[in-house]
């Protein structure tokens, strides 16, 4: 392979448009043809999916981040005191407007610290609109 593995890993999960743009950029940067780059990407992806592949990806364990006590402890969400200021409108669907009207609490994402509006329902599964990491909060 003439393309570093770190560059090839970038192609995992890309849509076709992003992939074409990235291949074009790499072609200019590395002085390789588009076909050569596509072949290396295909070989890399096939190597990842082969049974004897040595590439291991550690997926984070899903765990509850909510502890139902008044004391702040490790793993508990950090609540935002002025939740009324947050009107989260990142989903324009009709169902979302109904859910957004039930929002009366706001927490900080435990991964990227962005404010997330949530209803008082527990357990609740929340996907952060910023970092796209899913968290579960329970009573």
VOGU-3710 file (C-alpha; in Angstrom, 3 decimals, decimal comma):
1> xxxxxxxxxx> 0,000/0,000/0,000  1,192/3,467/-0,809  -1,551/5,273/1,093  -1,136/5,425/4,898  -3,704/3,379/6,849  -4,803/6,489/8,747  -5,875/8,075/5,463  -7,645/4,888/4,349  -9,562/4,702/7,642  -11,133/8,066/6,834
11> xxxxxxxxxx> -13,147/6,399/4,059  -15,050/4,148/6,465  -18,637/5,336/6,647  -18,296/8,114/4,060  -21,103/8,677/1,609  -20,322/8,617/-2,134  -20,005/12,386/-2,492  -17,577/12,763/0,426  -15,609/9,774/-0,839  -15,225/11,276/-4,340
21> xxxxxxxxxx> -14,071/14,611/-2,936  -11,559/12,936/-0,617  -10,245/10,675/-3,384  -9,768/13,716/-5,629  -7,893/15,556/-2,864  -5,676/12,534/-2,124  -4,979/12,078/-5,817  -3,548/15,583/-5,983  -1,678/15,285/-2,644  -0,086/11,873/-3,288
31> xxxxxxxxxx> 0,268/12,036/-7,078  -1,741/8,823/-7,557  -4,509/8,160/-10,055  -8,113/7,918/-8,878  -8,172/4,241/-9,925  -5,084/3,436/-7,824  -6,639/5,100/-4,786  -9,979/3,324/-5,283  -8,167/-0,027/-5,586  -6,264/0,569/-2,338
41> xxxxxxxxxx> -9,478/1,589/-0,558  -11,215/-1,575/-1,824  -8,265/-3,753/-0,729  -8,224/-2,039/2,679  -11,970/-2,546/3,186  -11,766/-6,196/2,093  -8,857/-6,749/4,464  -10,946/-5,354/7,321  -13,833/-7,712/6,548  -11,755/-10,856/6,068
51> xxxxxxxxxx> -12,021/-13,540/8,775  -8,310/-13,405/9,611  -8,281/-9,632/9,973  -6,072/-8,397/12,795  -7,812/-5,007/13,004  -9,811/-4,823/16,206  -12,079/-1,947/17,073  -12,973/-1,441/20,710  -16,560/-0,283/20,912  -17,382/1,653/24,072
61> xxxxxxxxxx> -19,583/-0,216/26,515  -23,116/1,124/26,855  -23,711/2,155/30,418  -26,043/4,353/32,351  -24,789/7,859/33,026  -27,552/8,815/35,436  -27,435/8,442/39,195  -30,571/9,409/41,061  -29,094/11,316/43,955  -28,803/14,974/44,784
71> xxxxxxxxxx> -25,057/14,695/45,170  -22,966/15,154/42,051  -21,013/12,008/41,417  -18,851/10,547/38,698  -20,876/9,423/35,671  -23,948/11,514/36,507  -25,169/14,110/34,001  -24,492/17,730/34,715  -27,843/19,504/34,763  -28,167/23,031/33,400
81> xxxxxxxxxx> -30,104/25,230/35,799  -31,613/27,569/33,201  -33,198/24,956/30,908  -35,961/27,384/29,922  -33,395/29,286/27,839  -32,804/26,244/25,645  -35,275/25,550/22,884  -33,808/22,657/20,999  -35,040/22,721/17,409  -32,545/20,531/15,587
91> xxxxxxxxxx> -35,328/18,154/14,382  -37,963/19,963/12,244  -40,546/17,119/12,142  -44,048/17,440/13,658  -43,347/14,670/16,174  -40,238/16,529/17,273  -42,212/19,719/17,947  -44,421/17,774/20,343  -41,386/16,237/22,067  -39,706/19,654/22,244
101> xxxxxxxxxx> -42,732/21,096/24,013  -42,150/18,525/26,807  -38,555/19,644/27,358  -38,169/21,157/30,798  -34,687/19,964/31,747  -31,326/20,473/30,133  -28,137/18,518/30,691  -24,640/18,717/29,332  -23,558/15,898/27,024  -21,111/13,766/29,032
111> xxxxxxxxxx> -18,858/13,490/25,970  -18,730/16,939/24,359  -20,440/19,234/26,954  -23,080/20,595/24,560  -26,474/21,442/26,072  -29,189/18,836/25,442  -32,854/19,453/26,257  -34,657/16,447/27,745  -38,100/15,730/29,233  -38,312/14,467/32,846
121> xxxxxxxxxx> -38,935/10,863/31,647  -36,537/8,159/32,872  -35,012/6,006/31,569  -34,306/8,042/28,470  -31,961/7,367/25,579  -30,460/10,541/24,129  -28,318/10,974/21,019  -26,286/14,159/21,193  -26,931/16,289/18,080  -23,348/17,507/18,180
131> xxxxxxxxx> -21,121/14,451/18,728  -23,773/11,813/17,765  -22,907/9,635/20,793  -25,822/7,891/22,458  -26,243/8,001/26,237  -28,837/6,420/28,506  -30,024/8,254/31,610  -32,002/6,334/34,260  -33,545/7,039/37,655
//
